[in-house]
Amino acid sequence: MEALAPAATVGSVLASGGADRNDLQVLLAHTMGVTRTKLLSHPQAPIDPGLLENFESARLRLQAGEPLPYLIGEWEFFGASFAVSPAVLIPRPETELLVEQALKLLQPGARVADVGTGSGCIAVALALHNHSITLAASDAAAAALQIARANAQRHAVAARIQFSHTHLLRTLGEFDLICANLPYLTTQEAAELAVGRHEPRLALDGGADGLQLIAELLATAPAHLAAGGAMCLEIGTAQKAAVCGLAAAAFPAARVQVLPDLAGHDRLLVIQHSL
């Protein structure tokens, strides 16, 4: 009589490796519907065969390079969980700098635009941390807006965010603060870098110089930014000189600065419009 194979446990499955250990822990916890803390505190817990099959399928996709956030369908940003799919860019820690700076610039009752909202993480995070503001969030991709609306509903801020399927600020009004994390990779970078294999090209490709949409936004922003208002735009690490020139041309009397991210890289263009 053949001996039965030992049942798979949390500990044995995680020990089998095949990908980054932290990623495997997150993936297995998600598959089993438990927190990561509970998962790790019960290494001898058996895994249901059906759940194990689901996990192994997802592990193969992870090993093949599919991003973990897409496999589990959500990711954390600025202390909140956001639904994500291949229709939207995965929220990244660098973008939290934009939210932090925007919150410092907001006045009570401010009107805010989030241009190229994607998952809606910027707009929703701002709404969660300032209850007096109203927002407009735009995107050229209808599929992205669907995710953004779902995230606004998830965090109970949908009533304060107007979503628009439009190009940049087209059809939108006047704002006290304009935020944007637009594509800033060059077309070549978007095609060659690993991020371009899974995340939406529309959210990555900034044209031949990486500045196509940023330049267009800055050129059209003066008609939409209220006196005394401000802009916060995430940029590529090598774009400081170029974007400062574009900003100065659009807002000759404004204060223009570029702030570094936690790694010390130029990351955030801040424009403070004169009254």
N, C-alpha and C positions, 0 to 999 in steps of 0.2 A: 504494500500500500504506500503510495507516494505521500510524503509529508507535505502539508499545506504550506504555501509561501506565507511568511509573516505579513500581517496586515500593515499597510503603509501608515506611518505616523507623521505628525508634524515634524518631529526631529529628523526622521529618516529621509523625508522628502527634501527638507532644506539642506541636509548634508550631502545630497546627491549633486548639488551644484548645477552647473550649466549656464549660469548668468551671475551678475552681481548679487551678492547675498542679501543686501538691503532691498534690492528690487524684488527678489524672490519672496522675501518676507511680506512685502506690501502686496504682491500679487496673490500669494496664498491666503493672506488674511482677507483680502477682497473676495476671493473665490469662496471661502468658507463663511463669509458674512460676519466676521468677528474683528475686533480691533487688533492691531499689531501687538499691543501689550498683552492681551489675552492669549494670542497665538503663542507668543514666546514663553509665557508662563506655564504652558501645558504642552511640553514637547512630546509627551507620550500619548497625546490624544490621537485616536484613530481618525483617518480621513475616509469619508464615504466614497465608494468606488466611482460613483457618478461625478462627484466633485473633483476627485483625483483626475478623472479623464478630462474634465474641463480645464483643470490647472495645467496638465501636461500639454494640452493643445496651445494654451496661452504661453507656456514657457517656450515652446518651439518658435512661436512668433516673436517673443522677446529676444531669443537667441539670434533670430534672423534680422534683428535691428529695429523692429517695430517699437515705437516709444511706449514706455510703461503707462503714461497718462491715457493714451488712446486705448490700451488694453483694459484698463479699469474704468475708463469713462469719466474720470474726474481728476482734478489736481488742485492743490492748495495755492492760494495767492493772497497775500496781505491778511493772513489769519482766517481766511474763509475758504470753503471748498467750492469749486466751480466745475460744472459739467463741461467736458470737452469731447471733441470728435475730430476726425481728420478734416472736417470743414473749417476748423479754426486753429490758429497758432496756439501752441501750449504756453500758458502764462509762465513767465520767468522771473527770478528774483531781481534781476536788474531793473525791471519795470516798476518794482515797488518804490524805487527812488522817485519816479514820476508822481506816484500817488502821494508820497510823503511831502514832496514840494508843493503839489497842488493844494493839499490840505492847509498848508501854511499860508497860501495866497488867497484862499477863499474868504470872502466877506459874507455876513449873514444874508440869506436870500439870493445868493449869486445864481446867475444863469450859466450853465456849464455845457460845453460841447465835447464829446468824445468822438473824434473822427477816426474812422476805420476801427470800429469797436471790437470786431472779432468775437471772442467769447463773452464780451461785456465786462470783463474783470475790472477794468479801470473805472468805468461808470458805476458799477455796482459797489465797488470798494469805496468810492467817494460818497455815494449815497448812504452807505452803512455808517460812515464816520462823520457825516455832516447832515443832520436831518432837516436843515433849513433850505438846502439848495434844490433846484430843479435842473434836469439834464436832458440833453438831446444826444442820442447815440446813432451815428450813421455808419453804414457799410455798403459797399457795392455788391456784396455777396449775400443773396437771400438766405442761403443755408447757414451762414454765420449769424445772421440776425435771428434766426430761429433758435440757435443755441443761446444767444445773448438774452433774448426774451425769457427763455426758460430759467436762466440764472437770475434774472431780476425777480421772477416769480418765486424762485427757490428761497431768496433772501428777503422777500416781502418789500421790495422797493420799486416794483413795476409801475406803481401809480405816479412816481416822480420822474420816470424816464420815458421820453418819447423816442421811439425807434423809427429810423428813416432809411429806406432802401434807396440810397442816392450816392453820388460821387462826391467825396469830401464834404464841403459845406454847401453844395448846391441845394437850393430850395430852403435852406435853413436861415434863421434870423440872426439877431445880434446877441453876443455873449460876453460875460465878464471874464470867463476863463475858457480857453480852447486847449484841449489836450489831444495828443495823438501819438500813437506808436505805429507809424507807417512803415512800409517796406523800405529798408535801407541797404540791403545787399545789392551788389551789381548783378546783372543778368547772368554773368559767368559764375559768380560765387553761388548764386541760387541753384545753378545747374550742377555745380561740382561738389558743394559741401554736403555732408551727410544729412543735414537738416532738410535739404531740398528733396530728399527721397521719400519723405513721409508727410511733411507738413505742407499746407497749401501754398502753391507757388504765388498765388495772388497776394498772399500776406508776406512774402519774402522778397520778391523781385522788384527792386527800385529802379530798373532801367540800366542803361549802359554805365552810368556813373553812380548808381544807387540813390540818386537825389531827385529822380523825376517827380514823384508825388510830393516829397517834402518841399521842393521848389514851387510846385503848383499851389500847395496849401499856403505857403508863405506869401505868394503873390496875390492870392485872393483873400487872405485873412483880414487885411485892413478894412474891408467892407463889412466884416462880421464881428470885429472886436470893439467893444465899447471903450470909450475914453477911460483911462485908468485901469484897463483890463490887462490880462496876462496870457501868455501861451507857454505850454510845457510840451516839448517834443523830444522823444527819444531818438538818438542818432547813433550812427556807427562810430567806432573809436577813432577812425582816421578822417572824420568829416568836419571837425571843429572849424577850421578856417573857412571852408566852403559854406557851411550853414550860417556862420556868423556874418559872412558877406551878404548872403541872401536875406538874412534878417535885417541887417542894416539898411539894405536897399528898400525893403518893404516898410520898415518902421525907423526912419532916420533919427527921430528924437527919442527912441526907446532905449531903455537899459537892456543890454544883451549880455548874457553870460552862459558859460557851459560848465556844468557841474560834473564831477567824477563819480563813478559808482564805487562800491566797496572794494573793488579790485584796483582802483586808481585810474581806470580808463575813462576818457571823456565819454559821457553818456547822455546828458540831459541838457537840451537847449532851453533856456528860460528867457522870455521876452516880457518886459514890464513896460506897457504902453503908457505914454504920458497923458495927463489929464487935458 
